[in-house]
Amino acid sequence: MPAQSQQDLCDLTRLRARLLHDRTHLVNRIHKVLQQAGIKLAGVLSNILGAAGRAIVQALCAGESDPERISRSFYARKFRPPSWTGTPTIPPVWPVGFALADGPDVGS
C-alpha cells in the first residue's frame, strides 16, 4: 500500500482527469446545441468558451437575436481590428419552438 501522500496525489490526479473529461463533454454539448440551432461559431471563434465566445453565448441566452448587436458585444474589445465590419454566422430566423434553455435533449 502506498504512503498517504502518494495516495492523495493519485486521487487528485484521477479527479483532475475526470474534471477535464467532464469539461470537454460539456463544451461538446454546447457546440452541438449551437449547431442544431444553426449557429456556426466554429468558423468565427477558435474557442467558444473564451471571452468572446462566452459573450456570444450569454447574449444568445439573454434572447438577443440581432447579429450586429451580438457582434458589438464581443468585438467591442481592444483586439477589434479598426476595419472589421463582419458579423458572426447566425441565422436570421430562429427555428420555431427553439429555445436554448428548453432545447432538445443533446444526450449525456
Secondary structure per residue as TSV (DSSP state, phi and psi in degrees):
chain	resnum	aa	ss	phi	psi
A	1	M	-	360.0	130.0
A	2	P	-	-70.2	162.3
A	3	A	-	-63.4	158.5
A	4	Q	H	-58.5	-41.6
A	5	S	H	-63.6	-38.4
A	6	Q	H	-67.6	-40.3
A	7	Q	H	-63.9	-42.0
A	8	D	H	-61.9	-40.8
A	9	L	H	-63.9	-42.2
A	10	C	H	-62.9	-43.0
A	11	D	H	-61.4	-44.1
A	12	L	H	-65.3	-37.4
A	13	T	H	-65.4	-43.6
A	14	R	H	-64.0	-40.9
A	15	L	H	-62.4	-44.1
A	16	R	H	-61.8	-43.6
A	17	A	H	-61.4	-41.5
A	18	R	H	-66.7	-41.3
A	19	L	H	-64.2	-39.6
A	20	L	H	-65.0	-39.7
A	21	H	H	-62.2	-45.7
A	22	D	H	-62.6	-40.7
A	23	R	H	-63.3	-44.3
A	24	T	H	-61.8	-40.8
A	25	H	H	-60.4	-44.4
A	26	L	H	-68.6	-38.8
A	27	V	H	-62.0	-42.1
A	28	N	H	-64.3	-36.5
A	29	R	H	-64.9	-41.5
A	30	I	H	-61.8	-44.8
A	31	H	H	-57.1	-44.4
A	32	K	H	-64.9	-43.9
A	33	V	H	-63.1	-43.4
A	34	L	H	-64.3	-40.4
A	35	Q	H	-63.7	-41.3
A	36	Q	H	-64.1	-28.8
A	37	A	T	-84.0	-3.8
A	38	G	T	85.1	16.5
A	39	I	-	-99.2	112.2
A	40	K	-	-102.0	85.9
A	41	L	-	-89.0	-16.2
A	42	A	T	-62.0	-31.5
A	43	G	T	-80.4	-15.4
A	44	V	T	-101.0	-38.1
A	45	L	-	-121.4	145.9
A	46	S	S	-85.2	-22.8
A	47	N	-	-142.7	109.3
A	48	I	T	-72.6	-12.5
A	49	L	T	-103.1	12.9
A	50	G	S	-75.9	-175.3
A	51	A	H	-59.9	-47.5
A	52	A	H	-68.2	-42.4
A	53	G	H	-62.5	-42.8
A	54	R	H	-63.8	-38.3
A	55	A	H	-63.2	-40.3
A	56	I	H	-66.4	-48.4
A	57	V	H	-62.3	-40.6
A	58	Q	H	-64.6	-40.9
A	59	A	H	-63.8	-41.1
A	60	L	H	-64.9	-41.5
A	61	C	H	-66.2	-29.2
A	62	A	T	-78.6	-3.6
A	63	G	T	99.0	5.2
A	64	E	-	-72.0	132.7
A	65	S	-	-127.7	-3.5
A	66	D	-	-83.2	114.2
A	67	P	H	-58.4	-35.0
A	68	E	H	-66.0	-42.3
A	69	R	H	-66.8	-39.9
A	70	I	H	-64.6	-43.2
A	71	S	H	-64.1	-35.3
A	72	R	H	-66.6	-32.5
A	73	S	H	-67.7	-30.1
A	74	F	H	-112.2	-17.0
A	75	Y	H	-96.5	5.1
A	76	A	-	-84.0	20.4
A	77	R	S	-94.9	170.5
A	78	K	T	-68.2	-14.9
A	79	F	T	-82.9	-1.3
A	80	R	S	-68.1	127.0
A	81	P	-	-65.9	141.4
A	82	P	T	-63.8	-26.6
A	83	S	T	-96.8	7.2
A	84	W	-	-71.0	127.8
A	85	T	-	-131.7	4.2
A	86	G	-	-77.6	172.6
A	87	T	-	-131.6	153.9
A	88	P	-	-66.9	159.5
A	89	T	-	-79.9	98.3
A	90	I	-	-129.1	132.4
A	91	P	-	-63.8	141.1
A	92	P	S	-68.0	-24.9
A	93	V	S	-128.9	128.8
A	94	W	-	-75.8	146.3
A	95	P	-	-58.4	144.3
A	96	V	T	-60.3	130.4
A	97	G	T	81.7	2.2
A	98	F	-	-86.5	134.0
A	99	A	-	-145.7	137.9
A	100	L	S	-60.9	-41.0
A	101	A	T	-71.1	-34.7
A	102	D	T	-110.6	20.1
A	103	G	-	-63.8	177.3
A	104	P	-	-64.1	151.3
A	105	D	-	-68.6	126.2
A	106	V	-	-98.9	11.4
A	107	G	-	83.2	168.1
A	108	S	-	-136.8	360.0
